[in-house]
Amino acid sequence: MRELRGRAVAVTGAASGIGRETALAFGRRGAHLAVCDIEEAGLERVRRELEGLGCLTYSERVDVSRAEDVERFCDNAYSRFARVDVLVNNAGIAVGGPVERLSLDDWRRIVGVNLWGVIHGCHHFYPRMVEQGGGSIVNVASMAAFAPFPGFTAYACTKYGVLGLSESLRAEAARHGVFVSAVCPGVVNTPIYEGMEYRRAGGRPAREAGNMAKKAAERLGCSPSRVAEAVVEAVERRRGVVAVGRGAWTVDFLHRLSRGSFGLAMRLSWRVGSALLQR
């Protein structure tokens, strides 16, 4: 899909961060945009930015963990543009903490957004892409899909799921002319850390973990615009799994090189990190 001008693109989680930059990246290439998010103020700002680029734009408040919300968004996007050529399942949240301190509500929330959100997007958009004769789906995962990340097991669980879904669906979808990609960024400087909760004893949230992660992302993370360009490139060049940033490349390489050594390093870092967070 080398020519994006006039194509219809749907992006979830578009109010900020990677989703916003992805919508703008497609918009600058002349695409039409259907964007959604649960955060209405940010979504409205993105809608105005896209219209300022001259894009035909549709926006809607959507909770991707709710199948009926995603179904409505899909119906409305098709009503607005007659077809959707690209779907970017980007919406995501972060919840951390040792597994024994996570509540079932924590699990339901992160799985609902990070994994079910992608499933809902694929479930409602993919059959229509098959009917229209082709399209492209990009699922935004994480370097946490490449290797174990103790302390963020729930998050890694969802991202492993997104990667597995993407690779399996790619094999099925090829005969229908639909290409499926998974973009796996390393640390990215986005607002996801501002709302991150890290569970401590008794399930209490530790906000300082989110603050630490945010500071690390500001110093070491790549920009959301870099990830957005990787998403666009995945569509244009039909790239299956895209690691973005040195961190993601390094984690993927080292885990492939020696699972045992990587696991040992993670266990040691977990001991140090958990001790710091319990102070």
Secondary structure, 3 states (H helix, E strand, C coil): CCCCCCCEEEEECCCCHHHHHHHHHHHHCCCEEEEEECCHHHHHHHHHHHHHCCCCEEEEECCCCCHHHHHHHHHHHHHHHCCCCEEEECCCCCEECCHHHCCHHHHHHHHHHHHHHHHHHHHHHHHHHHHHCCEEEEEECCHHHCCCCCCCHHHHHHHHHHHHHHHHHHHHHHHHCEEEEEEEECCECCHHHCCCEEECHHHCECHHHHHHHHHHHHHHCECHHHHHHHHHHHHHHCCCEEEECHHHHHHHHHHHHCHHHHHHHHHHHHHHHHHHHCC
